[in-house]
Amino acid sequence: MAKLTDIIAYCEERLEMRGFVDFPGANNGLQFANDGNVKKIACAVDASSGVIDAAVQAGADLLLVHHGMFWTPQIPVTGTIYKKFKTLIDANLAVFSCHLPLDCHREIGHNALLAKALGLKILSWGLSYEGRTFAAVCDADGMDRELLKSRLKTLFPQTFKSIDCGNEKLSRIAILCGSGNTALTAMHELGCDTLVTGEVKHAVFAEAQEQGFNIYPCGHYATETLGIRALAEEVAKTFEIPQIFIPEDCVL
């Protein structure tokens, strides 16, 4: 058993969350408390009702998520909001959320881990929000388009898509898990001809053709499972308590 306060302090320090400015509604940190004790951790991408129910069934008393509970005002506490809160209280389940800090982290962040899984060396970081950079700029190191696509299909067999409008021989690859819509305007500035991301809008297809980019959307959800799983594994090992990842049937 571990103390909730100790685990939260560990996560906040590990993810360098002090003073971190995130999107409105993100509310990084402890979002829902329990009685102060943790015997088992669950982790997931989203704090959805389905995930919370699964965490309760698994016997967890702390849920670590990337997308937290409070993107919109939770008032009045009725309907599905009431049900979610009641489930958390009845099950003594705490919720900790880490949004952009998990995107930006250089070791256990989604983008850093995806670069590592693809065998790519990160040269620099670009795209910023409130002074924090989160897109990994990687050296293709002679990789061609087909090899990159093969590796992505292996990692994301259900969600991988391809927009092949750039060179077959790659130069630099930008990695931006989750939403990649903001990356297109910065591709030239980053010196990249290829973008690996989670999802893009329809208009990006025409822009890729016009600008000559390769774009590989691999699923917003799928690409953001990496960091939260790594965080949960670290916490479980550090505090010597079990952990479980709760998958969702999401192809978006």
N, C-alpha and C positions, 0 to 999 in steps of 0.2 A: 504494500500500500504506500502511496505517496501523497504529499500534501498538494492540493490544487494550487495554492499560492506559489509553491516552489516550481511546479511545472510551467505555470504562466510566466514567471520571472525568467525561466530558462528560455522559453520560446521567444519572448520579447527581446532578450539579449541576443540570442542566436540569429534572429531575423533583423536585428538593428532597427527596432521599431520606434525607439525614442525620437520624438520630433518628426516622425514620418507623416507627410501630408498625402492623403489618399483621396479618391473620388468621394463626393458627398454621399453619405449613407453607408460607406464601407465599415466604419466603426471597428477598426482593427483592435484585437485584444479579446479579453474575456467579455462575451456578450450575454451570457446567461450563467449564473452561479449554481453550485450545488452545496452540499453540506461541508465542503472543504476537503474531502478525501477522494482519492482516485485509485481504483483497483484495476481498471481496464480502460484502454483507450480505443476509440473508433476514429477513423478518418474518412473523409469524403470530399468531393469537389463542392457540393452544394448542401446547405442546411435546409433541405426540403422536408416535407412531412414524411415522405417515404424513407428518406435516409434516417430521420430521427426515429421512426418506428423500428427500422432495422437495427439501429444502434441499441435501442432498448432491448430488443429480442436477443442481441448478442451479449447483453449484460454489461455494457459499457457505462461508465459514469462521467466520461469526458469525450466530447466529440470535437475533433479538429477539422476545420473546413477552410476552403479557399474563398468561396462566396458565402458571406454571412447572412444574417437574418434581417437586417434593417435597411435595405436599400430604399424602401418607402416607409412613411410613418406607420407605426403599428397601433394606431388609435382610430377608432375604438377597438377594444380587445373583444372581438366577437368572431363568430364563424370559424374559419380555418385558423385564424391567428389565436383565438382562444384555445382551440383544440391543440395547437402546437405548444403553446405555453403550458397547458395543463399536462400534456404528455411529459414535457421536460421536468416539471415539478414533481409529478407523481413518481417518475423514474429516477429522480435525483441525478439528472443528466445535465452536465455543464457544457457550454458551447464556447469554443475559442475560434476566432476568425483571423485569417491573415491573407489579405488581398494583394495589393501591389508589392508589399515587402517580399512576398514569395515569388513574384515575377522578377524582381530586381536582384535577388540574392545571387552572389557569384559562385556559390557552391551547391546549395540545395534548392535553388530556384528552378522553375520550369524550363526557362530558356537555357540556362547553364547545363542542366541535366540532359536536355534534348540534344544540344551540341555534342556532349560527351557520348551519348548513345549513338550518334551518327558518325563518331570518330573524327569530329571537326575541331580544329584549334581556334579558340576565340581570340581575335586580334584586338578588339575594342568593344565598347558599348555605346549605343546611340539611342535616339528618341528619348525625350525627357518629359517628365511631368513634375512640376514644382521642384526642379533641380535634381531629380532622380532619373538615371538612365536605366532602361530595361530591355532593349533589344540587343541581342548578341550578334556581333559582326564577325563572321568566321572566314578563314582562308579555305578555299575549295581544295587547295593543294593537289591540283591536277584531276580532281574528280569530274567525271562527266555526268550529264543529265540522267542517263539511264541508271547509273550506279546509285545516285542519290535517290531516285524514285524507287529503286528496288529496296533500299534500306528503309525508306518511309513506309512502303507497303508492308514490310515485315513488322514494323512497329505499330502501324495503324491500319490493319487489314480491312476493317469495316468502314472507315471514315476517310481514307485517303482519296484525294482528287488531284487532278493535274491540269495546269494551264501552261502549255509549252509554247511560249512566244519569244523566248530568248535564245541565247547561244547554247549549243550542245555541250561545248566545253565551258565549264563554269569558272568564274573568277572569285567572286566573294558572295557569301550566302548570309542573308539576314534571317535570324530566328526570332519570331515573336509569337509565342503561344497565345491562345485565346483569340481575341479580335485583332486582325491584321490590317484593318482599313486605313489606319493612320500612317502605316509604314510606306505606302506607295509614293507619297509626295516627297519622302526623304530618301528614296532608294539611290538616286544619283549622288546625293550628298554623302551617303554612307559608302558609296563606291561599290554597291551590290547590284548584281544582275539577276539574283534569284532570291525569292522569299519563301521561307517555310513558316507556316502560321496555322491558326486554328480554323478561322472562317473569314470570308470577305463578302462584300456586297456584290450584287450582280454587275454594277457599273465597272468593277475592277477588271472584268474580262476584257472590255474594250480598251481600258487604259493599259493593260498588259500588252495587248496587240500593238498599240500605238507607241508605247515606250520600249518595247522589246524586252519584257521581263518574263522569267519563269516564275510561276507562283504555285505553291503546293499547299492548299488548305487540307488539314488533316483532322479537323474536328475541334471545335472550341473545348468541348468537354474532355475529349481524349487527350489533347495536348496538355491539359491542366491537371491531370492525375499524377504527374511525375513528382512535383514538388511536395504536395501534401503527403504523399506516401513516404517520401524521404524524411520529412519532418517527423512524422509519427514513428518511423523506425528509429530515428535518433532518440526521441523522447523515451520510447519504450526501453531501449538499451540503457540509457542513462539512469532511468529510475527503476529499472528491473521489474517492469510490469508488462503484461501482454497487450498487444494491439491488433486491430483488424481493420482492413480496408473494406469499405462498403461501396461496391460498384453500382452504377446506374445504367439502365438500358437506354443510353442517350447517344444518338449518332449525329447530333448537331454540333 
